[in-house]
Each structure stands twice: as structure tokens, then as C-alpha cells.
């Protein structure tokens, strides 16, 4: 009886925790634990409910789909089941799953493997070929209507050529490169592209949604049986109708390969015998990091649509599909201390200092703890043994407390006052801010940002040197960088004549940096690279023009630029009206920095790379470092990505281009060599007639 009472308590605890995590994930677009940790809790609850079915809550998370329903949007009753997916993490589990499906229908089955895009689920309903409603997943039975927001996504067909009644399931997502461009100008912090895509989709302002380059990848079409008979038929039909589908779909069969009827084809479709499943999954796992979009696994589905009803479904997931989830690399370590960081714009961030541990080939010794809410949810304190993962295989994150430090009680509390200036911290949303513009840590962070390689590129002034100059009172603000007589450092420890001369040279060279670099280096809130590019491309190519518009409170003028929302527009007006910032700009002008953009191009030529996505690889004669080529592309309206994908339009290839060049050739992407690129710029033509 004692065991049953303990398990009853655990069932209630798990139910409460999982419902809370579903709210964070679906409604707030701000999950606080990893997918793997959620699945672990979910599986534990499911096993306990199997043991004690009479103790299960009628509203248990195991009996329903996680809900993203909101009172701010109209409800819509789904016409199809909109379920979640069951998950496996090991190949032996996946192979066992495929064998069970064949046994259930007593015949050999073919399976389709697709990438599992990490975004926000959406269902599109079409009546007579026209988009009738776009609906969130909701609770699987009822969703929210977000049609007007979906209409802003240009790649989604609002009307197809054939007057069909059908529905489409897909994932609204954001590329990694777009996320990195956008996050600096968001009014709230988003941890990853999925959260930003989900949060944007639920915006009440369709105009704001239109400024975020959301995309849709579809993975399931629901047509009449007379139209399609297999999943591949369905995907081919969707591609014909203008929808974007996964470009690397694989069919696995123990029989001779099936053929699509009526000459239909799928771009990139590959066919394999069933025994190649493990090798193909490993290939896709290795290529995951090179994608410009996030996938958190793969999905394996039964291809024969007639077999699916025979196999059936639960109230939570279909039995004819399963997700193979990639597990984030993880390790355990101990939190030695927690440091408080203050950013250049005042945001306060707690950072866990860890006993160094190796994860996925690198040593991790620090991980952000985001804010007090995150710390509270983990119930974390100094001395605790914790699990660390690399989310997306990149960003170190504290996932959970494995063992509490018995010498400390309670949860770590962030300070009430700024540890650097003593000002009472101010809470804005989930974050604390130091409100004092003269806070020494804020000011040194501003100077460090100004000198960064992607800003003014003063390579000889690293953080250690800048902190030394700041603490000595020699450089206390950005303009002081150009007014200090660096020869005064001669004779001090570490400052030999050669080093001082190199500093003088690099500070002098920085005066030649173009206006867009200077503007970015000022470090104004939400004034990231993309916003700077948009301002210049739309005629704000002199700082005086921006200041004049700010003086006139022209919020509407700034927000009218596609890609700049009202929040960012208000910040631009506020910051370019601030007397402190205006004095700083005036002093930098006096020092000879460039405050107007010299493009050498007419306004009509400025955006010759508009809507193009470039990847740069190799080394170049005219662009050293190659970031200079990236700047040219951005200045002409293009976007620069880090990895080659099906969305890449051009690859700029220099000497020794490497794997990105080979990948581009595989995908048939236009490759441009340096001489042709220079010619395109000189002639103001944003496209090449042919590949090199």
C-alpha cells in the first residue's frame, strides 16, 4: 500500500509538471527543459499509468496532444486528427517498430523517411483550391485560426490551379541565418529559431508577422483516395501544387522500388533496400549541422495509405509513423560558481561556471542560466551536480539538477543591485536590467563591442587590453579610443614599442571603416546588422538623416521599412534622440570616422542581390578577409548564409573551396567565381548568366 501511495503521488507530480512544460512549449514558445528530458518524464508517467490505470488523470498528458490553444484567436474544430508522434532514440527500437507494422497488416510494407523540421505545427484547409483556414494544432481536436498571419508567408499558395478540397500539415520554421539576423531586434529573448517562429505565428499583428521571413515545410497531405494511394503520391501532388517539401526524402523497401503513378516525381527522392536504413540515418545525422534550418530528428512513415487505418492510432499518436529523435550530446559536471554579467545595454545574465567537462569534442566550462525564472524551474544552486547538453549540438545548456549539494539549501537568488555600480536592478519581462548608463561594466562592454572584428575591427585592442585602459581611466568611453595618446603606454609592463605602434596603426586604420560598420559598432539596442543594412538600403545612408528623422519622431517612417517593426522603430527614435548618444556621435565625427555610406552606386542598383542567398567558400584575391565579400553582398540586398542548403541561390567560390563547393554542385546551385563576382558588382547586374 505504501508503494501505491508513493506512485499515486508521483503520478500527480508528473502530470502537473508535464502540463506546465506543455504550456511553456506550445503557448509561450519558451520551453525550459530539453525534448529528451520531457520525453523521459512522459515515459515515466506512461509506465506508471499502465501499472495503475485507475490512478491516471482523465486529462493526463499521455492521453492528449500538447495544446497551444489561446483565447486571443478564434477556435476551429479540426476535420482531421492532428496528433503528436511517438518517439524512439535507438536504431534497434526503430527496426523493431518497422517489423511490428508489417506483422500488424500481415504483408511487407515500404517506409518513407523525412527530416523532422523543428518549428510550429500548422494545418491548412483548402476548399475548391483556395485557402479557407490556417489553424494551429491546438489540442488535436480544436485549434486556433491564424489565417491572416499565414497569408503573409509568400511561399504558401493561397490558391492552387485545381479546384480540390484537401488539407495540408506542415511546420512553420525559421532558418538559422534568419534567426541570427533577427534576434538582436526582437523585443523579447528567443533561445532558438523554433521559439521565434512559434511566437511570431501567434502575434496579433499580421504586419509584424510579415516582417519575419517565416517558411513552411509540408509533410502530410490529406486528399480523397481517388487522388492519391501512397504517401509519396501525396507529397508529389503537394509539390505540383506549389508547396515546399523536404528535398531529401528516402523510400525504404524490401521489394522492388515503387514508382510514382502518372509520371509524378519528387525532387531528390532516393530509394534504398530496407537494410540501408541505419546507414542513411547516420548519414543524415552527420549532415545535420550543415543545414541552415533546424531538425530535431527524422520521421519514418508507412507509405501505403490503405495500410494506415489497419495499423491504427492512439489518442496521442498514429501507430503508422514514428519520430527518430537525435539526442543532444550531454555530460554531468558540478557548478563551481555563478557569475553575473551585465551587457552593454544593461541586461543582467547569470552564467554557471562549471568544472570543465568534454562534450561532443570540446571542453565546456560555462553555460548561461538565462534569468531567475530559469534557475527557479531547475531549483539550482552553486555546488549542485548538473546535466549539461549542447542544444543543437552547439550551445551549452544546463538541463537539470542530478544531485543537490547537501551543504547548501534552497535555490540561487540573483542580486537585487548591480554588482558593478550598485544601482537597483529593474525587471523587464523575464530579465533584470541595470538602468545606470554610467555603469562601468556597461561602458566597458560598449567599448569592447565597438572594437570587435565584425564592427570596427581594431584587432590590437582585445578585451584584456581594453579593461586595462578602462581601469586606469585612460579610455572611459568610445570616443576616447581616438583621443588617447597611446605612446603614454610605453614603459608599462606588456607595452613594448612594437605593440604600441601596432595599436596606433590599427586605431588609425579603423577610421576607414564604412558607415554601416560604424553604425553597427555603436551597439544601439536592436540595431543589428540586418537593421543597419535595411536603413542604408532605404535611404538612411547618412547619420544626419537618421538623427533628423528621430528628432521628428518619425516612428512610422522607420517601421514602414519591411523588416523593421514598430518596437525597433521606437528604439531607433529614442536612441538617436538621446543627448548622450548624440554627443558621442559628434565626438566620433570630429575624430574622422565615416558617418555616411559611400556605395558608388545609384539607388536603383543598390539591391542587385535582393532575395538572393549566398554562401562564401575558399580564399580570394580581392576580399581579404572574405567577410569583405559578405559585406558587399549584404550591401546590395543579398543575404549571406553559413551552410549550403536547397534554399541557397549562389555560392561564391574562391581558391580551395572545399566541401561547400561540392555540396553546391550536388544540389545544382549556381556557383560564381571571383572574377565574375567582381564583374557583377562593377556592371550592377545581380545575376550571372551561367555558372563558372
Secondary structure, 3 states (H helix, E strand, C coil): CHHHHHHHHHHHHHHHHHHHHHHHHHHCCCCCCCHHHHHHHHHHHHHHHHHCHHHCCCCCHHHCCCCCCCCCCCEEECCCCCCEEEEECCHHHHHHHHHHHHHHHCCCCCEEEEEEECCEEEEEEEECCEEEEEEECCCCCEEEECHHHHCCCCCCCCECCCCCCEEEEEEEECCHHHHHHHHHHCCCCCCCHHHHHHHHHCCCCHHHHHCCCCEEEEEEEECCCCCCCEHHHHHHHHHHCCCCECCCCEEEECCCCCCCHHHCCCCCCEEEEHHHHHHHHHHHHHHHHHCCCCEEEEEEEECEHHHHHHHCECCCEEEEEEEEECCCCEEEEEEEEEEEEECCCCEEEEEEEEEEEEECCEEEEEEECCCHHHHHHHCCCCCCEEEEEEECCCEEEEEEEEECCCCCCCCCCCCCECCCCCCECEEECCEEECCCCCCHHHHHHHHHHHHCCCCCCCCCCCHHHHHHHHHCCCCCCHHHHHCCCHHHHCCCCCCCHHHHHHHHHHHHHHCCCCHHHHHHHCCCCCCCHHHHHHHHHCCCCEHHHHHHHHHCCCHHHHHCCCCCCHHHHHHHHHHCCCHHHHHHHHHHHHCCCCCECCCCCCCCCCCCCCCCEEEEECECCCCCCCHHHHHHHHHCCCEEECCCCCCCCEEEECECCCHHHHHHHHHCCEEEEHHHHHHHHHHCCCCCCCCC
